[in-house]
Amino acid sequence: MSETATAPLTGKALLQKVKELSNLPRRETAKRCGYFTITKHDQTRVNLTDFYDAVLAAKGVPLDPEGTKDGRGREPTYRVSVHKNGQIVIGATYTEAMGLKPGDEFEIKLGYKHIHLIQVDSDKKSLVDEEEADDETEDEDE
């Protein structure tokens, strides 16, 4: 039985073929869906990782929603932990996403089980202070 290299199935066609071949082992299913390569010694190598990725993509499970990851560093998780020295580090990924620059200042407001970081504007006056000043001005006018 000779195998001819064809483009691997994707999307609905892949899901339909997987369903039809559900009685076969995973490697054989992947091979019949086109997820294999022929080595220079005429051996067939099944690409299970590509097959699984294609099945998940066909089912609508996003594996790489941003698609811009270059493989270096860690993915942002939007979770941090307190270090042994009591500090919390936010990280460059988040500050870059917010467009923050070295020297930008924040006011810290502590709440019950939460911390608010309020960016101080260029006049060295926080946005919260401006809102409070506006409220006081309105009270004086009345």
C-alpha positions as CSV (number, residue, x, y, z in Angstrom):
1,M,0.0,0.0,0.0
2,S,1.7,3.2,-1.1
3,E,1.0,6.5,0.6
4,T,0.8,9.7,-1.4
5,A,1.6,13.0,0.3
6,T,-1.5,15.2,0.4
7,A,-2.4,18.3,2.3
8,P,-3.5,17.4,5.8
9,L,-7.2,17.7,6.5
10,T,-8.5,20.6,8.6
11,G,-11.7,22.0,9.9
12,K,-15.0,20.1,9.4
13,A,-13.4,17.7,7.0
14,L,-10.9,16.7,9.7
15,L,-13.5,16.2,12.3
16,Q,-15.7,14.1,10.0
17,K,-12.7,11.9,9.1
18,V,-11.8,11.4,12.7
19,K,-15.3,10.4,13.5
20,E,-15.3,7.9,10.6
21,L,-12.0,6.4,11.8
22,S,-12.8,6.3,15.5
23,N,-12.3,2.5,15.6
24,L,-8.6,2.9,14.5
25,P,-5.6,3.7,16.7
26,R,-4.6,7.4,17.1
27,R,-1.5,7.1,15.0
28,E,-3.3,5.5,12.1
29,T,-6.1,8.1,12.3
30,A,-3.6,10.9,12.2
31,K,-1.8,9.2,9.3
32,R,-5.0,8.8,7.2
33,C,-5.9,12.4,7.9
34,G,-2.6,13.5,6.3
35,Y,-0.5,14.2,9.3
36,F,2.6,12.3,8.4
37,T,5.9,12.7,6.6
38,I,8.1,10.3,4.7
39,T,11.7,10.3,5.9
40,K,14.7,10.0,3.5
41,H,14.8,6.3,4.4
42,D,11.2,5.8,3.2
43,Q,9.9,5.5,6.7
44,T,6.5,7.1,7.7
45,R,6.6,9.4,10.6
46,V,3.2,10.4,12.1
47,N,2.9,14.0,13.3
48,L,0.6,13.5,16.3
49,T,1.2,17.0,17.7
50,D,0.2,18.7,14.5
51,F,-2.8,16.4,14.3
52,Y,-3.9,17.2,17.8
53,D,-3.4,20.9,17.3
54,A,-5.6,20.7,14.1
55,V,-8.3,18.8,15.9
56,L,-8.4,21.3,18.7
57,A,-8.5,24.2,16.2
58,A,-11.3,22.5,14.3
59,K,-13.3,22.3,17.5
60,G,-12.7,26.0,18.1
61,V,-10.2,25.7,21.0
62,P,-7.7,28.6,20.6
63,L,-4.2,27.4,21.3
64,D,-2.5,30.6,20.5
65,P,-5.0,33.5,20.7
66,E,-2.5,36.3,20.2
67,G,-0.2,34.5,17.7
68,T,2.6,36.9,18.4
69,K,4.5,34.9,21.0
70,D,8.2,34.5,20.0
71,G,8.9,31.6,22.3
72,R,11.0,33.6,24.8
73,G,10.0,34.3,28.3
74,R,6.8,33.4,30.1
75,E,3.2,34.0,29.0
76,P,1.4,36.7,31.1
77,T,-1.0,35.0,33.5
78,Y,-2.5,38.1,35.2
79,R,-1.5,36.5,38.5
80,V,1.3,37.5,40.8
81,S,2.5,36.3,44.2
82,V,4.2,38.0,47.1
83,H,7.9,37.3,47.1
84,K,9.8,36.3,50.3
85,N,11.0,39.9,50.7
86,G,7.3,41.1,50.7
87,Q,7.4,42.6,47.3
88,I,5.0,42.1,44.4
89,V,6.5,42.4,40.9
90,I,4.1,43.2,38.1
91,G,6.4,42.6,35.1
92,A,7.3,44.3,31.8
93,T,4.6,42.4,29.8
94,Y,1.9,44.3,31.7
95,T,3.5,47.7,31.8
96,E,4.2,47.5,28.0
97,A,0.6,46.5,27.4
98,M,-0.5,49.6,29.3
99,G,2.0,51.8,27.5
100,L,3.8,52.8,30.7
101,K,7.3,54.3,30.6
102,P,10.1,54.5,33.2
103,G,9.3,57.2,35.7
104,D,5.5,57.0,35.5
105,E,4.1,57.3,39.0
106,F,1.2,55.7,40.7
107,E,-0.7,56.3,43.9
108,I,-1.4,53.2,46.0
109,K,-4.9,52.8,47.6
110,L,-5.4,49.9,49.9
111,G,-8.7,48.3,50.2
112,Y,-10.1,45.1,51.8
113,K,-8.2,42.3,50.0
114,H,-7.3,44.5,47.0
115,I,-4.9,47.2,45.9
116,H,-5.6,50.0,43.5
117,L,-2.8,51.5,41.5
118,I,-3.9,55.0,40.3
119,Q,-1.6,56.6,37.7
120,V,-0.5,60.1,38.6
121,D,-0.9,62.4,35.6
122,S,1.9,64.6,34.3
123,D,1.0,67.5,36.7
124,K,1.9,65.2,39.6
125,K,-1.7,65.2,40.7
126,S,-3.7,62.0,40.7
127,L,-6.9,61.5,38.9
128,V,-8.6,60.7,42.2
129,D,-7.5,64.0,43.7
130,E,-8.9,65.9,40.7
131,E,-12.3,64.1,41.1
132,E,-12.3,64.9,44.8
133,A,-11.5,68.6,44.1
134,D,-14.3,68.7,41.5
135,D,-16.7,67.3,44.1
136,E,-15.7,69.9,46.7
137,T,-16.1,72.7,44.1
138,E,-19.7,71.5,43.4
139,D,-20.5,71.4,47.1
140,E,-19.2,75.0,47.5
141,D,-21.4,76.2,44.6
142,E,-24.6,74.9,46.2
